[in-house]
Amino acid sequence: MGCEGMTCLEAFKKLDDYLDRELTADEAEAVRAHLEKCQHCAEVFEFDAAVVRCLKAKLSRIDLPPDLMAQLTSRLDTPA
Ligand SMILES: [Zn+2]
């Protein structure tokens, strides 16, 4: 069985870090490459990204100190 790139399990483990931009460029690229090839993981990732977008929309309606808001939204920013 060909085993190039990461497995679904590895991709799952890295999804949170991927969303938080806590991966190295190589790791992020490996996750992205897996998502392009794997429909299942792509759907999970889309779901996660949707949750993050929803959170950001909610945050934008809450009155928070600007510096705290900037901190939160930068953490929630998804990679393009
Ligand atoms: Zn997968």
PDB file of the backbone (N, CA, C, O) and the ligand in Angstrom, with CONECT records:
HET     ZN  A 101       1
ATOM      1  N   MET A   1       0.849  -1.205   0.000  1.00  0.00           N
ATOM      2  CA  MET A   1       0.000   0.000   0.000  1.00  0.00           C
ATOM      3  C   MET A   1       0.884   1.254   0.000  1.00  0.00           C
ATOM      4  O   MET A   1       1.741   1.407   0.870  1.00  0.00           O
ATOM      5  N   GLY A   2       0.682   2.126  -0.945  1.00  0.00           N
ATOM      6  CA  GLY A   2       1.481   3.352  -1.021  1.00  0.00           C
ATOM      7  C   GLY A   2       1.254   4.227   0.200  1.00  0.00           C
ATOM      8  O   GLY A   2       0.129   4.354   0.683  1.00  0.00           O
ATOM      9  N   CYS A   3       2.298   4.812   0.680  1.00  0.00           N
ATOM     10  CA  CYS A   3       2.165   5.581   1.905  1.00  0.00           C
ATOM     11  C   CYS A   3       2.861   6.933   1.786  1.00  0.00           C
ATOM     12  O   CYS A   3       3.577   7.354   2.694  1.00  0.00           O
ATOM     13  N   GLU A   4       2.644   7.602   0.666  1.00  0.00           N
ATOM     14  CA  GLU A   4       3.274   8.914   0.523  1.00  0.00           C
ATOM     15  C   GLU A   4       2.432   9.977   1.237  1.00  0.00           C
ATOM     16  O   GLU A   4       1.206   9.883   1.288  1.00  0.00           O
ATOM     17  N   GLY A   5       3.102  10.971   1.777  1.00  0.00           N
ATOM     18  CA  GLY A   5       2.382  11.993   2.508  1.00  0.00           C
ATOM     19  C   GLY A   5       1.929  11.482   3.860  1.00  0.00           C
ATOM     20  O   GLY A   5       2.323  10.395   4.280  1.00  0.00           O
ATOM     21  N   MET A   6       1.095  12.266   4.550  1.00  0.00           N
ATOM     22  CA  MET A   6       0.681  11.868   5.893  1.00  0.00           C
ATOM     23  C   MET A   6      -0.597  11.044   5.831  1.00  0.00           C
ATOM     24  O   MET A   6      -1.342  11.102   4.853  1.00  0.00           O
ATOM     25  N   THR A   7      -0.837  10.284   6.881  1.00  0.00           N
ATOM     26  CA  THR A   7      -2.069   9.515   6.974  1.00  0.00           C
ATOM     27  C   THR A   7      -3.187  10.426   7.476  1.00  0.00           C
ATOM     28  O   THR A   7      -2.937  11.546   7.921  1.00  0.00           O
ATOM     29  N   CYS A   8      -4.429   9.926   7.399  1.00  0.00           N
ATOM     30  CA  CYS A   8      -5.569  10.690   7.894  1.00  0.00           C
ATOM     31  C   CYS A   8      -5.376  11.003   9.375  1.00  0.00           C
ATOM     32  O   CYS A   8      -5.665  12.112   9.825  1.00  0.00           O
ATOM     33  N   LEU A   9      -4.885  10.016  10.130  1.00  0.00           N
ATOM     34  CA  LEU A   9      -4.704  10.212  11.565  1.00  0.00           C
ATOM     35  C   LEU A   9      -3.719  11.344  11.832  1.00  0.00           C
ATOM     36  O   LEU A   9      -3.947  12.191  12.696  1.00  0.00           O
ATOM     37  N   GLU A  10      -2.627  11.348  11.081  1.00  0.00           N
ATOM     38  CA  GLU A  10      -1.633  12.413  11.248  1.00  0.00           C
ATOM     39  C   GLU A  10      -2.224  13.765  10.866  1.00  0.00           C
ATOM     40  O   GLU A  10      -1.976  14.772  11.530  1.00  0.00           O
ATOM     41  N   ALA A  11      -3.002  13.779   9.799  1.00  0.00           N
ATOM     42  CA  ALA A  11      -3.611  15.030   9.346  1.00  0.00           C
ATOM     43  C   ALA A  11      -4.570  15.556  10.415  1.00  0.00           C
ATOM     44  O   ALA A  11      -4.591  16.751  10.710  1.00  0.00           O
ATOM     45  N   PHE A  12      -5.366  14.642  10.994  1.00  0.00           N
ATOM     46  CA  PHE A  12      -6.314  15.045  12.038  1.00  0.00           C
ATOM     47  C   PHE A  12      -5.592  15.672  13.218  1.00  0.00           C
ATOM     48  O   PHE A  12      -6.000  16.708  13.744  1.00  0.00           O
ATOM     49  N   LYS A  13      -4.501  15.013  13.625  1.00  0.00           N
ATOM     50  CA  LYS A  13      -3.752  15.516  14.777  1.00  0.00           C
ATOM     51  C   LYS A  13      -3.225  16.923  14.522  1.00  0.00           C
ATOM     52  O   LYS A  13      -3.059  17.716  15.448  1.00  0.00           O
ATOM     53  N   LYS A  14      -2.966  17.218  13.248  1.00  0.00           N
ATOM     54  CA  LYS A  14      -2.357  18.514  12.925  1.00  0.00           C
ATOM     55  C   LYS A  14      -3.366  19.583  12.537  1.00  0.00           C
ATOM     56  O   LYS A  14      -3.006  20.748  12.372  1.00  0.00           O
ATOM     57  N   LEU A  15      -4.649  19.187  12.390  1.00  0.00           N
ATOM     58  CA  LEU A  15      -5.636  20.163  11.922  1.00  0.00           C
ATOM     59  C   LEU A  15      -5.754  21.372  12.849  1.00  0.00           C
ATOM     60  O   LEU A  15      -5.803  22.513  12.389  1.00  0.00           O
ATOM     61  N   ASP A  16      -5.799  21.116  14.142  1.00  0.00           N
ATOM     62  CA  ASP A  16      -5.931  22.227  15.084  1.00  0.00           C
ATOM     63  C   ASP A  16      -4.744  23.175  14.982  1.00  0.00           C
ATOM     64  O   ASP A  16      -4.902  24.395  14.939  1.00  0.00           O
ATOM     65  N   ASP A  17      -3.554  22.587  14.943  1.00  0.00           N
ATOM     66  CA  ASP A  17      -2.354  23.409  14.824  1.00  0.00           C
ATOM     67  C   ASP A  17      -2.340  24.145  13.480  1.00  0.00           C
ATOM     68  O   ASP A  17      -1.882  25.283  13.379  1.00  0.00           O
ATOM     69  N   TYR A  18      -2.854  23.462  12.454  1.00  0.00           N
ATOM     70  CA  TYR A  18      -2.916  24.079  11.130  1.00  0.00           C
ATOM     71  C   TYR A  18      -3.791  25.327  11.195  1.00  0.00           C
ATOM     72  O   TYR A  18      -3.428  26.381  10.672  1.00  0.00           O
ATOM     73  N   LEU A  19      -4.944  25.195  11.842  1.00  0.00           N
ATOM     74  CA  LEU A  19      -5.864  26.326  11.970  1.00  0.00           C
ATOM     75  C   LEU A  19      -5.251  27.431  12.820  1.00  0.00           C
ATOM     76  O   LEU A  19      -5.484  28.616  12.580  1.00  0.00           O
ATOM     77  N   ASP A  20      -4.477  27.037  13.802  1.00  0.00           N
ATOM     78  CA  ASP A  20      -3.849  28.022  14.690  1.00  0.00           C
ATOM     79  C   ASP A  20      -2.548  28.574  14.117  1.00  0.00           C
ATOM     80  O   ASP A  20      -1.888  29.411  14.734  1.00  0.00           O
ATOM     81  N   ARG A  21      -2.188  28.091  12.922  1.00  0.00           N
ATOM     82  CA  ARG A  21      -0.928  28.513  12.287  1.00  0.00           C
ATOM     83  C   ARG A  21       0.273  28.193  13.161  1.00  0.00           C
ATOM     84  O   ARG A  21       1.233  28.962  13.227  1.00  0.00           O
ATOM     85  N   GLU A  22       0.209  27.055  13.828  1.00  0.00           N
ATOM     86  CA  GLU A  22       1.325  26.688  14.700  1.00  0.00           C
ATOM     87  C   GLU A  22       2.213  25.630  14.063  1.00  0.00           C
ATOM     88  O   GLU A  22       3.092  25.074  14.722  1.00  0.00           O
ATOM     89  N   LEU A  23       1.988  25.352  12.785  1.00  0.00           N
ATOM     90  CA  LEU A  23       2.824  24.383  12.091  1.00  0.00           C
ATOM     91  C   LEU A  23       3.948  25.088  11.353  1.00  0.00           C
ATOM     92  O   LEU A  23       3.850  26.267  11.012  1.00  0.00           O
ATOM     93  N   THR A  24       5.016  24.345  11.114  1.00  0.00           N
ATOM     94  CA  THR A  24       6.057  24.875  10.236  1.00  0.00           C
ATOM     95  C   THR A  24       5.505  24.891   8.815  1.00  0.00           C
ATOM     96  O   THR A  24       4.485  24.262   8.535  1.00  0.00           O
ATOM     97  N   ALA A  25       6.179  25.611   7.918  1.00  0.00           N
ATOM     98  CA  ALA A  25       5.720  25.689   6.525  1.00  0.00           C
ATOM     99  C   ALA A  25       5.621  24.296   5.913  1.00  0.00           C
ATOM    100  O   ALA A  25       4.682  24.003   5.173  1.00  0.00           O
ATOM    101  N   ASP A  26       6.591  23.441   6.222  1.00  0.00           N
ATOM    102  CA  ASP A  26       6.587  22.081   5.675  1.00  0.00           C
ATOM    103  C   ASP A  26       5.394  21.281   6.181  1.00  0.00           C
ATOM    104  O   ASP A  26       4.741  20.574   5.413  1.00  0.00           O
ATOM    105  N   GLU A  27       5.112  21.396   7.477  1.00  0.00           N
ATOM    106  CA  GLU A  27       3.982  20.665   8.060  1.00  0.00           C
ATOM    107  C   GLU A  27       2.659  21.161   7.487  1.00  0.00           C
ATOM    108  O   GLU A  27       1.789  20.363   7.141  1.00  0.00           O
ATOM    109  N   ALA A  28       2.511  22.485   7.388  1.00  0.00           N
ATOM    110  CA  ALA A  28       1.286  23.056   6.838  1.00  0.00           C
ATOM    111  C   ALA A  28       1.083  22.595   5.403  1.00  0.00           C
ATOM    112  O   ALA A  28      -0.036  22.292   4.988  1.00  0.00           O
ATOM    113  N   GLU A  29       2.176  22.545   4.652  1.00  0.00           N
ATOM    114  CA  GLU A  29       2.101  22.106   3.261  1.00  0.00           C
ATOM    115  C   GLU A  29       1.675  20.636   3.193  1.00  0.00           C
ATOM    116  O   GLU A  29       0.892  20.251   2.324  1.00  0.00           O
ATOM    117  N   ALA A  30       2.191  19.824   4.110  1.00  0.00           N
ATOM    118  CA  ALA A  30       1.843  18.401   4.122  1.00  0.00           C
ATOM    119  C   ALA A  30       0.357  18.220   4.445  1.00  0.00           C
ATOM    120  O   ALA A  30      -0.307  17.366   3.857  1.00  0.00           O
ATOM    121  N   VAL A  31      -0.166  19.023   5.380  1.00  0.00           N
ATOM    122  CA  VAL A  31      -1.599  18.944   5.712  1.00  0.00           C
ATOM    123  C   VAL A  31      -2.427  19.355   4.499  1.00  0.00           C
ATOM    124  O   VAL A  31      -3.406  18.699   4.142  1.00  0.00           O
ATOM    125  N   ARG A  32      -2.008  20.467   3.866  1.00  0.00           N
ATOM    126  CA  ARG A  32      -2.751  20.973   2.715  1.00  0.00           C
ATOM    127  C   ARG A  32      -2.753  19.939   1.588  1.00  0.00           C
ATOM    128  O   ARG A  32      -3.773  19.718   0.935  1.00  0.00           O
ATOM    129  N   ALA A  33      -1.592  19.308   1.371  1.00  0.00           N
ATOM    130  CA  ALA A  33      -1.490  18.303   0.316  1.00  0.00           C
ATOM    131  C   ALA A  33      -2.417  17.132   0.613  1.00  0.00           C
ATOM    132  O   ALA A  33      -3.053  16.591  -0.292  1.00  0.00           O
ATOM    133  N   HIS A  34      -2.491  16.739   1.891  1.00  0.00           N
ATOM    134  CA  HIS A  34      -3.372  15.632   2.260  1.00  0.00           C
ATOM    135  C   HIS A  34      -4.835  16.014   2.033  1.00  0.00           C
ATOM    136  O   HIS A  34      -5.616  15.217   1.515  1.00  0.00           O
ATOM    137  N   LEU A  35      -5.202  17.241   2.425  1.00  0.00           N
ATOM    138  CA  LEU A  35      -6.588  17.693   2.269  1.00  0.00           C
ATOM    139  C   LEU A  35      -7.004  17.694   0.804  1.00  0.00           C
ATOM    140  O   LEU A  35      -8.163  17.436   0.482  1.00  0.00           O
ATOM    141  N   GLU A  36      -6.054  17.986  -0.081  1.00  0.00           N
ATOM    142  CA  GLU A  36      -6.376  18.023  -1.502  1.00  0.00           C
ATOM    143  C   GLU A  36      -6.642  16.627  -2.046  1.00  0.00           C
ATOM    144  O   GLU A  36      -7.397  16.455  -3.003  1.00  0.00           O
ATOM    145  N   LYS A  37      -6.012  15.629  -1.427  1.00  0.00           N
ATOM    146  CA  LYS A  37      -6.143  14.256  -1.932  1.00  0.00           C
ATOM    147  C   LYS A  37      -7.233  13.476  -1.200  1.00  0.00           C
ATOM    148  O   LYS A  37      -7.761  12.499  -1.731  1.00  0.00           O
ATOM    149  N   CYS A  38      -7.571  13.905   0.015  1.00  0.00           N
ATOM    150  CA  CYS A  38      -8.445  13.099   0.856  1.00  0.00           C
ATOM    151  C   CYS A  38      -9.770  13.818   1.121  1.00  0.00           C
ATOM    152  O   CYS A  38      -9.829  14.785   1.881  1.00  0.00           O
ATOM    153  N   GLN A  39     -10.818  13.330   0.483  1.00  0.00           N
ATOM    154  CA  GLN A  39     -12.136  13.948   0.591  1.00  0.00           C
ATOM    155  C   GLN A  39     -12.613  13.988   2.039  1.00  0.00           C
ATOM    156  O   GLN A  39     -13.177  14.982   2.496  1.00  0.00           O
ATOM    157  N   HIS A  40     -12.375  12.886   2.752  1.00  0.00           N
ATOM    158  CA  HIS A  40     -12.851  12.793   4.134  1.00  0.00           C
ATOM    159  C   HIS A  40     -12.254  13.897   4.997  1.00  0.00           C
ATOM    160  O   HIS A  40     -12.973  14.620   5.686  1.00  0.00           O
ATOM    161  N   CYS A  41     -10.943  14.018   4.951  1.00  0.00           N
ATOM    162  CA  CYS A  41     -10.280  15.040   5.755  1.00  0.00           C
ATOM    163  C   CYS A  41     -10.653  16.439   5.283  1.00  0.00           C
ATOM    164  O   CYS A  41     -10.767  17.361   6.092  1.00  0.00           O
ATOM    165  N   ALA A  42     -10.842  16.599   3.976  1.00  0.00           N
ATOM    166  CA  ALA A  42     -11.211  17.906   3.444  1.00  0.00           C
ATOM    167  C   ALA A  42     -12.544  18.354   4.038  1.00  0.00           C
ATOM    168  O   ALA A  42     -12.729  19.529   4.355  1.00  0.00           O
ATOM    169  N   GLU A  43     -13.473  17.404   4.186  1.00  0.00           N
ATOM    170  CA  GLU A  43     -14.779  17.748   4.759  1.00  0.00           C
ATOM    171  C   GLU A  43     -14.643  18.135   6.227  1.00  0.00           C
ATOM    172  O   GLU A  43     -15.270  19.090   6.684  1.00  0.00           O
ATOM    173  N   VAL A  44     -13.828  17.394   6.957  1.00  0.00           N
ATOM    174  CA  VAL A  44     -13.616  17.716   8.368  1.00  0.00           C
ATOM    175  C   VAL A  44     -12.978  19.088   8.501  1.00  0.00           C
ATOM    176  O   VAL A  44     -13.353  19.891   9.356  1.00  0.00           O
ATOM    177  N   PHE A  45     -12.000  19.337   7.632  1.00  0.00           N
ATOM    178  CA  PHE A  45     -11.318  20.622   7.697  1.00  0.00           C
ATOM    179  C   PHE A  45     -12.274  21.755   7.377  1.00  0.00           C
ATOM    180  O   PHE A  45     -12.242  22.800   8.027  1.00  0.00           O
ATOM    181  N   GLU A  46     -13.136  21.554   6.367  1.00  0.00           N
ATOM    182  CA  GLU A  46     -14.114  22.574   6.008  1.00  0.00           C
ATOM    183  C   GLU A  46     -15.022  22.864   7.191  1.00  0.00           C
ATOM    184  O   GLU A  46     -15.378  24.012   7.457  1.00  0.00           O
ATOM    185  N   PHE A  47     -15.392  21.788   7.902  1.00  0.00           N
ATOM    186  CA  PHE A  47     -16.244  21.957   9.073  1.00  0.00           C
ATOM    187  C   PHE A  47     -15.529  22.785  10.122  1.00  0.00           C
ATOM    188  O   PHE A  47     -16.106  23.716  10.684  1.00  0.00           O
ATOM    189  N   ASP A  48     -14.277  22.453  10.389  1.00  0.00           N
ATOM    190  CA  ASP A  48     -13.493  23.202  11.365  1.00  0.00           C
ATOM    191  C   ASP A  48     -13.372  24.671  10.953  1.00  0.00           C
ATOM    192  O   ASP A  48     -13.530  25.570  11.778  1.00  0.00           O
ATOM    193  N   ALA A  49     -13.096  24.898   9.696  1.00  0.00           N
ATOM    194  CA  ALA A  49     -12.938  26.264   9.208  1.00  0.00           C
ATOM    195  C   ALA A  49     -14.249  27.028   9.365  1.00  0.00           C
ATOM    196  O   ALA A  49     -14.246  28.220   9.674  1.00  0.00           O
ATOM    197  N   ALA A  50     -15.385  26.329   9.148  1.00  0.00           N
ATOM    198  CA  ALA A  50     -16.685  26.970   9.297  1.00  0.00           C
ATOM    199  C   ALA A  50     -16.920  27.351  10.756  1.00  0.00           C
ATOM    200  O   ALA A  50     -17.463  28.418  11.040  1.00  0.00           O
ATOM    201  N   VAL A  51     -16.512  26.484  11.679  1.00  0.00           N
ATOM    202  CA  VAL A  51     -16.654  26.770  13.096  1.00  0.00           C
ATOM    203  C   VAL A  51     -15.849  28.009  13.468  1.00  0.00           C
ATOM    204  O   VAL A  51     -16.317  28.868  14.215  1.00  0.00           O
ATOM    205  N   VAL A  52     -14.624  28.088  12.934  1.00  0.00           N
ATOM    206  CA  VAL A  52     -13.765  29.235  13.223  1.00  0.00           C
ATOM    207  C   VAL A  52     -14.385  30.516  12.680  1.00  0.00           C
ATOM    208  O   VAL A  52     -14.382  31.550  13.348  1.00  0.00           O
ATOM    209  N   ARG A  53     -14.920  30.439  11.454  1.00  0.00           N
ATOM    210  CA  ARG A  53     -15.554  31.631  10.868  1.00  0.00           C
ATOM    211  C   ARG A  53     -16.731  32.070  11.716  1.00  0.00           C
ATOM    212  O   ARG A  53     -16.946  33.264  11.922  1.00  0.00           O
ATOM    213  N   CYS A  54     -17.510  31.085  12.216  1.00  0.00           N
ATOM    214  CA  CYS A  54     -18.670  31.375  13.052  1.00  0.00           C
ATOM    215  C   CYS A  54     -18.225  32.057  14.342  1.00  0.00           C
ATOM    216  O   CYS A  54     -18.836  33.033  14.777  1.00  0.00           O
ATOM    217  N   LEU A  55     -17.157  31.539  14.952  1.00  0.00           N
ATOM    218  CA  LEU A  55     -16.618  32.121  16.178  1.00  0.00           C
ATOM    219  C   LEU A  55     -16.185  33.567  15.940  1.00  0.00           C
ATOM    220  O   LEU A  55     -16.459  34.452  16.750  1.00  0.00           O
ATOM    221  N   LYS A  56     -15.512  33.787  14.828  1.00  0.00           N
ATOM    222  CA  LYS A  56     -15.037  35.132  14.521  1.00  0.00           C
ATOM    223  C   LYS A  56     -16.210  36.086  14.346  1.00  0.00           C
ATOM    224  O   LYS A  56     -16.153  37.233  14.789  1.00  0.00           O
ATOM    225  N   ALA A  57     -17.268  35.617  13.704  1.00  0.00           N
ATOM    226  CA  ALA A  57     -18.449  36.449  13.501  1.00  0.00           C
ATOM    227  C   ALA A  57     -19.065  36.807  14.855  1.00  0.00           C
ATOM    228  O   ALA A  57     -19.491  37.940  15.080  1.00  0.00           O
ATOM    229  N   LYS A  58     -19.102  35.816  15.753  1.00  0.00           N
ATOM    230  CA  LYS A  58     -19.654  36.064  17.087  1.00  0.00           C
ATOM    231  C   LYS A  58     -18.783  37.069  17.833  1.00  0.00           C
ATOM    232  O   LYS A  58     -19.289  38.000  18.459  1.00  0.00           O
ATOM    233  N   LEU A  59     -17.469  36.870  17.759  1.00  0.00           N
ATOM    234  CA  LEU A  59     -16.550  37.760  18.463  1.00  0.00           C
ATOM    235  C   LEU A  59     -16.705  39.200  17.999  1.00  0.00           C
ATOM    236  O   LEU A  59     -16.584  40.138  18.788  1.00  0.00           O
ATOM    237  N   SER A  60     -16.973  39.361  16.716  1.00  0.00           N
ATOM    238  CA  SER A  60     -17.062  40.711  16.169  1.00  0.00           C
ATOM    239  C   SER A  60     -18.265  41.460  16.726  1.00  0.00           C
ATOM    240  O   SER A  60     -18.350  42.684  16.624  1.00  0.00           O
ATOM    241  N   ARG A  61     -19.207  40.702  17.324  1.00  0.00           N
ATOM    242  CA  ARG A  61     -20.387  41.367  17.884  1.00  0.00           C
ATOM    243  C   ARG A  61     -20.268  41.584  19.387  1.00  0.00           C
ATOM    244  O   ARG A  61     -21.132  42.212  19.998  1.00  0.00           O
ATOM    245  N   ILE A  62     -19.194  41.063  19.984  1.00  0.00           N
ATOM    246  CA  ILE A  62     -18.996  41.248  21.419  1.00  0.00           C
ATOM    247  C   ILE A  62     -18.097  42.453  21.647  1.00  0.00           C
ATOM    248  O   ILE A  62     -17.167  42.701  20.880  1.00  0.00           O
ATOM    249  N   ASP A  63     -18.381  43.190  22.693  1.00  0.00           N
ATOM    250  CA  ASP A  63     -17.565  44.356  22.984  1.00  0.00           C
ATOM    251  C   ASP A  63     -16.370  43.945  23.837  1.00  0.00           C
ATOM    252  O   ASP A  63     -16.489  43.770  25.050  1.00  0.00           O
ATOM    253  N   LEU A  64     -15.226  43.796  23.193  1.00  0.00           N
ATOM    254  CA  LEU A  64     -14.006  43.397  23.893  1.00  0.00           C
ATOM    255  C   LEU A  64     -12.967  44.504  23.767  1.00  0.00           C
ATOM    256  O   LEU A  64     -13.006  45.298  22.827  1.00  0.00           O
ATOM    257  N   PRO A  65     -12.031  44.551  24.729  1.00  0.00           N
ATOM    258  CA  PRO A  65     -10.924  45.499  24.577  1.00  0.00           C
ATOM    259  C   PRO A  65     -10.207  45.231  23.253  1.00  0.00           C
ATOM    260  O   PRO A  65      -9.987  44.071  22.903  1.00  0.00           O
ATOM    261  N   PRO A  66      -9.842  46.267  22.517  1.00  0.00           N
ATOM    262  CA  PRO A  66      -9.247  46.103  21.177  1.00  0.00           C
ATOM    263  C   PRO A  66      -8.032  45.186  21.151  1.00  0.00           C
ATOM    264  O   PRO A  66      -7.867  44.414  20.207  1.00  0.00           O
ATOM    265  N   ASP A  67      -7.180  45.257  22.168  1.00  0.00           N
ATOM    266  CA  ASP A  67      -5.978  44.421  22.118  1.00  0.00           C
ATOM    267  C   ASP A  67      -6.315  42.950  22.328  1.00  0.00           C
ATOM    268  O   ASP A  67      -5.697  42.071  21.729  1.00  0.00           O
ATOM    269  N   LEU A  68      -7.301  42.688  23.185  1.00  0.00           N
ATOM    270  CA  LEU A  68      -7.736  41.295  23.386  1.00  0.00           C
ATOM    271  C   LEU A  68      -8.393  40.777  22.112  1.00  0.00           C
ATOM    272  O   LEU A  68      -8.163  39.641  21.698  1.00  0.00           O
ATOM    273  N   MET A  69      -9.211  41.624  21.501  1.00  0.00           N
ATOM    274  CA  MET A  69      -9.866  41.254  20.253  1.00  0.00           C
ATOM    275  C   MET A  69      -8.842  40.913  19.180  1.00  0.00           C
ATOM    276  O   MET A  69      -8.986  39.918  18.470  1.00  0.00           O
ATOM    277  N   ALA A  70      -7.810  41.740  19.064  1.00  0.00           N
ATOM    278  CA  ALA A  70      -6.778  41.507  18.054  1.00  0.00           C
ATOM    279  C   ALA A  70      -6.075  40.180  18.311  1.00  0.00           C
ATOM    280  O   ALA A  70      -5.767  39.435  17.381  1.00  0.00           O
ATOM    281  N   GLN A  71      -5.828  39.899  19.578  1.00  0.00           N
ATOM    282  CA  GLN A  71      -5.169  38.650  19.948  1.00  0.00           C
ATOM    283  C   GLN A  71      -6.027  37.455  19.535  1.00  0.00           C
ATOM    284  O   GLN A  71      -5.531  36.498  18.940  1.00  0.00           O
ATOM    285  N   LEU A  72      -7.326  37.523  19.859  1.00  0.00           N
ATOM    286  CA  LEU A  72      -8.242  36.421  19.555  1.00  0.00           C
ATOM    287  C   LEU A  72      -8.387  36.233  18.059  1.00  0.00           C
ATOM    288  O   LEU A  72      -8.284  35.110  17.566  1.00  0.00           O
ATOM    289  N   THR A  73      -8.624  37.308  17.332  1.00  0.00           N
ATOM    290  CA  THR A  73      -8.864  37.157  15.897  1.00  0.00           C
ATOM    291  C   THR A  73      -7.617  36.708  15.169  1.00  0.00           C
ATOM    292  O   THR A  73      -7.717  35.993  14.172  1.00  0.00           O
ATOM    293  N   SER A  74      -6.445  37.103  15.635  1.00  0.00           N
ATOM    294  CA  SER A  74      -5.228  36.638  14.959  1.00  0.00           C
ATOM    295  C   SER A  74      -5.045  35.150  15.200  1.00  0.00           C
ATOM    296  O   SER A  74      -4.541  34.436  14.333  1.00  0.00           O
ATOM    297  N   ARG A  75      -5.453  34.675  16.379  1.00  0.00           N
ATOM    298  CA  ARG A  75      -5.376  33.237  16.655  1.00  0.00           C
ATOM    299  C   ARG A  75      -6.376  32.459  15.811  1.00  0.00           C
ATOM    300  O   ARG A  75      -6.125  31.311  15.444  1.00  0.00           O
ATOM    301  N   LEU A  76      -7.512  33.083  15.502  1.00  0.00           N
ATOM    302  CA  LEU A  76      -8.577  32.393  14.766  1.00  0.00           C
ATOM    303  C   LEU A  76      -8.376  32.486  13.255  1.00  0.00           C
ATOM    304  O   LEU A  76      -9.064  31.804  12.495  1.00  0.00           O
ATOM    305  N   ASP A  77      -7.447  33.317  12.822  1.00  0.00           N
ATOM    306  CA  ASP A  77      -7.233  33.463  11.384  1.00  0.00           C
ATOM    307  C   ASP A  77      -6.850  32.141  10.752  1.00  0.00           C
ATOM    308  O   ASP A  77      -5.915  31.479  11.201  1.00  0.00           O
ATOM    309  N   THR A  78      -7.574  31.753   9.706  1.00  0.00           N
ATOM    310  CA  THR A  78      -7.245  30.508   9.008  1.00  0.00           C
ATOM    311  C   THR A  78      -6.281  30.800   7.876  1.00  0.00           C
ATOM    312  O   THR A  78      -6.325  31.873   7.275  1.00  0.00           O
ATOM    313  N   PRO A  79      -5.422  29.859   7.588  1.00  0.00           N
ATOM    314  CA  PRO A  79      -4.504  30.030   6.456  1.00  0.00           C
ATOM    315  C   PRO A  79      -5.297  30.146   5.157  1.00  0.00           C
ATOM    316  O   PRO A  79      -6.343  29.515   5.012  1.00  0.00           O
ATOM    317  N   ALA A  80      -4.816  30.932   4.233  1.00  0.00           N
ATOM    318  CA  ALA A  80      -5.537  31.141   2.970  1.00  0.00           C
ATOM    319  C   ALA A  80      -5.596  29.839   2.188  1.00  0.00           C
ATOM    320  O   ALA A  80      -6.161  29.801   1.095  1.00  0.00           O
TER     321      ALA A  80
HETATM  322 ZN    ZN A 101      -7.355  11.910   5.089  1.00  0.00          ZN2+
END
